[in-house]
Amino acid sequence: MFVTQLKSFFWVARLGSITQAARQLALSQPTVTTQIRALEEHYGVELFHRQGGRLSITDAGLRLLPQVEQLLLQTIQLESALRHSGDASQGQLRIGATAPYYVLDIVKRYQRRFERVEVAIVGGNSRQMVQALVDYQVDLATSSHLEGDPRLLRVELGQDPLALLVHRSHRLAQRTMVQASDLVHDTLILRERGSMTRQLTEQMLAAAGLAPRHIMEIASREAIREAVIRDMGISVFARHEASAHPDIVVLPFAGPVPRLPEYLYCLRERRQARLIAGFLEEAVPGGVLPDQM
């Protein structure tokens, strides 16, 4: 219970919001509030100032925060070590994936080899997945960003050109290919900021001196796809992420087009952990890992 209360304190302090902390911890907002109040009442310390529904961390909270962060990190590391010890044929492997399309084939090969290992896949954008990896919330992560963090090892899984998704009744649906200029006349549905697909789309438009007439932001690839199915706008996807649907037409861009890379990352210090090492071997043809990674 004590560690659970510290987690609530840490994430509220870090995110500045009970709502966001509850989402991060997969808890209800009242639960997070109750845990923080219980911690304060038990030790007779005020961790947050509460003013008109707003929270601000106190001096006492600020002094405790680095120690709490270190303790939680050690707890996560210990939990990870326990999961990766013991019987080499079983355990749990957690993967953070920006999109499942590259990683699912690797998971399929991996599960043939490690039949008793439980694989859990969580989703998010590139920045979120790398942060989850650094925070030991996942064991491996995919990202479209080329990270320079020396703590990380990297394998390139592939690259994919951008393509346009439109409804089958859309005026562009009969084209064989499209131009960047075709994006500015309709509602352009984009991922949240931090998404590499959004970044490349905005760069493509900026390079052509174009600005979309109207933007709708949706923080989920699947929800964007559903919005296109309902003819609520058009969107840009990496080509292999644009799964088939009778109401969707996928159109390539003419000329040079940005390509979305996908990398697999793990923490360098954990490269030899048995379940992580096994996954890396399945991810790289021949099982030979490059020195660069």
C-alpha positions as CSV (number, residue, x, y, z in Angstrom):
1,M,0.0,0.0,0.0
2,F,2.8,2.4,0.9
3,V,4.5,2.0,-2.6
4,T,1.1,2.4,-4.2
5,Q,0.6,5.7,-2.4
6,L,4.0,6.9,-3.3
7,K,3.3,6.1,-7.0
8,S,0.2,8.3,-6.8
9,F,2.2,11.1,-5.2
10,F,5.0,10.8,-7.8
11,W,2.8,10.9,-10.9
12,V,0.6,13.7,-9.7
13,A,3.8,15.7,-8.9
14,R,5.3,14.8,-12.2
15,L,2.2,15.4,-14.4
16,G,0.7,18.2,-12.3
17,S,-2.8,16.7,-12.7
18,I,-4.8,14.0,-10.8
19,T,-6.6,13.2,-14.0
20,Q,-3.4,12.5,-15.9
21,A,-1.9,10.6,-13.0
22,A,-5.0,8.4,-12.7
23,R,-4.8,7.7,-16.5
24,Q,-1.0,6.9,-16.2
25,L,-1.7,4.5,-13.2
26,A,-4.9,3.0,-14.7
27,L,-6.8,4.1,-11.5
28,S,-9.8,6.3,-10.8
29,Q,-9.3,9.9,-9.9
30,P,-10.9,9.4,-6.4
31,T,-8.5,6.5,-5.8
32,V,-5.5,8.6,-6.5
33,T,-6.8,11.5,-4.3
34,T,-7.5,9.0,-1.5
35,Q,-4.0,7.5,-1.6
36,I,-2.3,11.0,-1.5
37,R,-4.5,12.1,1.4
38,A,-3.8,8.9,3.3
39,L,-0.1,9.4,2.9
40,E,-0.3,13.0,4.1
41,E,-2.5,12.1,7.1
42,H,-0.4,9.1,8.2
43,Y,2.8,11.1,8.2
44,G,1.4,14.5,9.1
45,V,2.9,16.2,6.0
46,E,1.3,18.4,3.4
47,L,2.5,17.3,-0.1
48,F,0.3,19.6,-2.2
49,H,-1.3,23.0,-1.8
50,R,-5.0,22.8,-2.8
51,Q,-6.4,26.0,-4.2
52,G,-9.6,26.2,-6.1
53,G,-9.3,22.7,-7.4
54,R,-5.7,23.2,-8.4
55,L,-2.7,21.4,-7.0
56,S,0.8,22.7,-6.5
57,I,3.5,20.7,-4.8
58,T,4.8,22.0,-1.4
59,D,8.4,22.5,-0.4
60,A,8.2,19.3,1.6
61,G,6.9,17.4,-1.5
62,L,9.7,18.8,-3.6
63,R,12.3,17.6,-1.1
64,L,10.8,14.1,-1.1
65,L,10.3,13.8,-4.8
66,P,13.8,12.7,-5.9
67,Q,13.9,10.1,-3.2
68,V,10.5,8.8,-4.1
69,E,11.5,8.7,-7.8
70,Q,14.7,6.7,-6.9
71,L,12.7,4.2,-4.8
72,L,10.1,3.6,-7.5
73,L,12.8,3.1,-10.1
74,Q,14.5,0.5,-7.8
75,T,11.1,-1.2,-7.3
76,I,10.6,-1.4,-11.1
77,Q,14.1,-2.7,-11.6
78,L,13.6,-5.4,-8.9
79,E,10.3,-6.4,-10.4
80,S,11.9,-6.6,-13.9
81,A,14.8,-8.7,-12.5
82,L,12.3,-11.1,-10.9
83,R,10.3,-11.5,-14.1
84,H,13.4,-12.2,-16.1
85,S,15.0,-14.7,-13.7
86,G,14.1,-18.3,-13.0
87,D,12.9,-20.7,-15.6
88,A,14.2,-19.5,-19.0
89,S,11.2,-20.9,-20.8
90,Q,8.6,-18.7,-19.0
91,G,8.0,-15.2,-17.7
92,Q,6.4,-12.0,-19.1
93,L,7.7,-9.7,-21.8
94,R,6.2,-6.2,-22.1
95,I,6.5,-4.4,-25.4
96,G,5.6,-0.8,-26.1
97,A,4.5,-0.4,-29.7
98,T,3.7,2.7,-31.8
99,A,2.0,0.4,-34.2
100,P,1.6,-3.4,-34.1
101,Y,2.4,-4.0,-37.8
102,Y,6.1,-4.5,-37.6
103,V,6.3,-6.1,-34.2
104,L,3.5,-8.7,-34.5
105,D,5.4,-10.9,-36.9
106,I,8.4,-10.9,-34.5
107,V,6.0,-11.7,-31.6
108,K,4.6,-14.6,-33.6
109,R,8.1,-16.1,-34.2
110,Y,9.1,-15.4,-30.5
111,Q,6.1,-17.2,-29.1
112,R,6.9,-20.3,-31.2
113,R,10.2,-20.4,-29.4
114,F,9.1,-19.3,-26.0
115,E,5.6,-20.9,-25.7
116,R,5.3,-20.3,-22.0
117,V,6.2,-16.6,-22.1
118,E,3.4,-14.1,-21.7
119,V,3.7,-11.2,-24.1
120,A,1.9,-8.0,-23.3
121,I,1.8,-5.1,-25.9
122,V,0.8,-1.6,-25.0
123,G,0.4,1.3,-27.4
124,G,1.2,5.0,-27.7
125,N,3.2,7.4,-29.8
126,S,6.9,7.3,-30.3
127,R,7.8,9.6,-27.5
128,Q,5.5,7.9,-25.0
129,M,6.9,4.4,-25.8
130,V,10.6,5.5,-25.5
131,Q,9.7,7.2,-22.1
132,A,8.0,4.0,-21.0
133,L,11.1,2.1,-21.9
134,V,13.4,4.4,-19.9
135,D,11.0,4.3,-17.0
136,Y,11.1,0.4,-17.0
137,Q,7.4,0.2,-17.8
138,V,8.1,-1.9,-20.9
139,D,11.1,-4.2,-21.8
140,L,11.3,-3.2,-25.5
141,A,9.7,-0.4,-27.4
142,T,9.2,0.6,-31.1
143,S,9.5,4.2,-32.2
144,S,9.7,6.1,-35.4
145,H,12.2,8.6,-33.8
146,L,15.9,8.0,-34.2
147,E,17.0,8.3,-30.6
148,G,20.5,9.4,-29.6
149,D,20.3,8.3,-26.0
150,P,23.4,6.3,-25.2
151,R,21.4,4.1,-22.8
152,L,19.4,2.7,-25.8
153,L,20.2,-0.1,-28.2
154,R,18.5,0.1,-31.6
155,V,17.4,-2.2,-34.5
156,E,15.8,-0.7,-37.6
157,L,12.7,-2.8,-38.4
158,G,11.9,-1.1,-41.7
159,Q,10.8,2.1,-43.5
160,D,7.4,2.9,-45.1
161,P,6.3,5.7,-47.4
162,L,3.4,8.0,-46.4
163,A,0.1,7.4,-48.1
164,L,-3.3,9.2,-48.1
165,L,-6.5,7.6,-46.7
166,V,-9.8,8.8,-48.1
167,H,-13.4,7.5,-48.0
168,R,-14.4,5.6,-51.1
169,S,-16.9,8.3,-52.0
170,H,-14.3,11.1,-51.8
171,R,-13.5,13.1,-54.9
172,L,-9.9,11.8,-54.8
173,A,-10.8,8.2,-54.5
174,Q,-10.6,7.6,-58.2
175,R,-7.1,8.9,-58.5
176,T,-4.1,6.7,-58.9
177,M,-1.9,9.0,-56.8
178,V,-2.1,12.4,-55.1
179,Q,0.0,15.5,-54.4
180,A,0.7,17.3,-51.1
181,S,-1.6,20.1,-52.4
182,D,-4.5,17.7,-52.3
183,L,-4.4,17.8,-48.5
184,V,-5.4,21.4,-48.0
185,H,-8.9,21.3,-49.4
186,D,-10.5,18.9,-46.8
187,T,-10.4,18.3,-43.1
188,L,-7.0,16.8,-42.4
189,I,-7.1,14.4,-39.5
190,L,-3.8,14.3,-37.6
191,R,-2.4,12.4,-34.6
192,E,-1.4,14.2,-31.4
193,R,1.8,16.2,-31.3
194,G,4.7,13.8,-30.6
195,S,3.5,11.5,-33.4
196,M,6.2,11.0,-36.1
197,T,3.5,10.6,-38.8
198,R,2.1,14.0,-37.9
199,Q,5.6,15.5,-37.9
200,L,6.4,14.2,-41.3
201,T,3.0,15.3,-42.7
202,E,3.5,18.8,-41.4
203,Q,7.1,18.9,-42.8
204,M,5.8,17.7,-46.3
205,L,3.2,20.5,-46.3
206,A,5.6,23.1,-45.0
207,A,8.1,22.2,-47.7
208,A,5.4,22.8,-50.3
209,G,4.4,26.1,-48.7
210,L,0.9,24.7,-47.9
211,A,-1.4,24.9,-44.9
212,P,-4.5,22.7,-44.4
213,R,-7.8,24.6,-44.3
214,H,-9.0,22.7,-41.3
215,I,-7.3,20.2,-38.9
216,M,-9.0,17.6,-36.6
217,E,-6.7,16.0,-34.0
218,I,-7.3,12.5,-32.8
219,A,-4.8,10.7,-30.5
220,S,-5.4,7.2,-31.9
221,R,-4.6,5.6,-35.2
222,E,-7.6,3.3,-34.9
223,A,-9.9,6.2,-34.1
224,I,-8.6,8.2,-37.1
225,R,-9.3,5.2,-39.3
226,E,-12.8,5.0,-38.0
227,A,-13.2,8.8,-38.7
228,V,-12.1,8.3,-42.4
229,I,-14.6,5.4,-42.7
230,R,-17.3,7.8,-41.6
231,D,-16.1,10.3,-44.2
232,M,-15.2,12.9,-41.5
233,G,-12.0,13.9,-43.2
234,I,-8.8,12.5,-44.8
235,S,-5.6,11.4,-43.1
236,V,-2.0,10.4,-43.8
237,F,-0.7,7.0,-42.6
238,A,2.4,5.0,-43.1
239,R,1.5,2.7,-46.1
240,H,1.7,-0.6,-44.2
241,E,-0.5,0.8,-41.3
242,A,-3.4,1.5,-43.7
243,S,-5.2,-1.8,-43.2
244,A,-7.9,-2.8,-45.7
245,H,-11.5,-1.7,-45.4
246,P,-14.2,-1.6,-48.1
247,D,-14.9,2.1,-47.4
248,I,-11.2,3.2,-47.4
249,V,-9.1,4.0,-50.4
250,V,-5.3,4.2,-49.9
251,L,-3.5,6.5,-52.4
252,P,0.3,6.9,-52.8
253,F,1.9,10.4,-53.1
254,A,3.5,11.3,-56.4
255,G,7.2,12.1,-56.4
256,P,9.6,11.9,-53.5
257,V,7.6,11.2,-50.3
258,P,8.7,11.1,-46.7
259,R,9.3,7.6,-45.3
260,L,8.4,6.6,-41.8
261,P,11.1,4.5,-40.2
262,E,10.4,2.1,-37.3
263,Y,13.0,1.2,-34.8
264,L,13.1,-1.4,-32.0
265,Y,14.8,-0.2,-28.8
266,C,15.9,-1.8,-25.5
267,L,18.0,-0.5,-22.6
268,R,21.6,-1.3,-23.2
269,E,22.1,-2.5,-19.7
270,R,19.3,-5.1,-20.2
271,R,20.4,-6.4,-23.6
272,Q,21.4,-9.8,-22.1
273,A,18.2,-10.4,-20.1
274,R,17.1,-13.8,-21.4
275,L,13.6,-12.7,-22.6
276,I,14.8,-9.5,-24.2
277,A,17.8,-11.1,-25.8
278,G,15.5,-13.8,-27.3
279,F,13.2,-11.1,-28.8
280,L,16.2,-9.2,-30.3
281,E,17.4,-12.4,-31.9
282,E,14.0,-12.9,-33.6
283,A,13.9,-9.3,-34.7
284,V,17.2,-9.4,-36.6
285,P,17.6,-11.6,-39.7
286,G,20.0,-14.5,-38.8
287,G,20.0,-13.4,-35.2
288,V,23.2,-11.4,-35.6
289,L,22.8,-8.1,-33.8
290,P,24.6,-5.1,-35.3
291,D,27.2,-3.3,-33.2
292,Q,25.4,0.0,-33.7
293,M,22.0,-1.1,-32.4
